[in-house]
């Protein structure tokens, strides 16, 4: 495999396989680095498994207990928030910092609103503020329970190929995502992820203090347009915002050292040495 992102992820996955856990009867994939440091939960978007955060897991494990998740094939936003609480209970963790990207960012916001005592810091990354109107958009407008899975995958594959043509500098990332869509994410999980937003609840207010709120977005994100980015910031007043000048919808894959340093800095820990200045890479 010539793609360096796939090679690096596969090497990580071979040495850090997911374990399977079933809180409330739903089967989650979990990568848990263990240790006694503060806990950080990482929740991917629709097109990633727990190991899509391989670069953050590797970089942050010396200072944090990182728990990265892969979605089950059942349930939705409300169920999954309860499951994450149960996963923390099983580890004796009262509260954790929670970072979610895209779909994961919506889930993380819901978790922080519905179970605020369990979230010590919320990172809402490259995400949305509402599911209103999403059922009219593709692929959500399809019958997600019964449409041929090949049709659902084809919609993503077409979008990925167009993305690669528009941003050829991100072709390695696009090929990485095509492999995820093409089958690395099983059918049941894919349907559940799409349905989670199509049938998802609107977000409850988040009672966390501003110091515990971080919003991450990127100027060249092809999936989250500027009005949606602004809406996420507006619903989390006082949050510290980090705006990547480039990084697309996956800055944690494309800008891993800066992304990991951002997390550490917001949690009051020493950032990585590689490239972190806090500015001017980011515009608050």
Secondary structure by P-SEA (a helix, b strand, c coil): cccaaaaaaaaaaaabbbbbbbcccbbbbbbbbccccbbbbbbbccccccccaaaaaaacccccbbbbbbbcccccaaaaaaaaaaaaaaacccccccccccaaaaaaaaaaaaccccccbbbbccccccccccccccccccccccccaaaaaaaaaaaaaaaaaacccaaaaaaaaaaaaaccccaaaaaaaaacccccccccccccccccbbbbbbcccccccaaaaaaaaaaacccbbbbbcccccccccccaaaaaaaaaaaaccccccccccccccccc
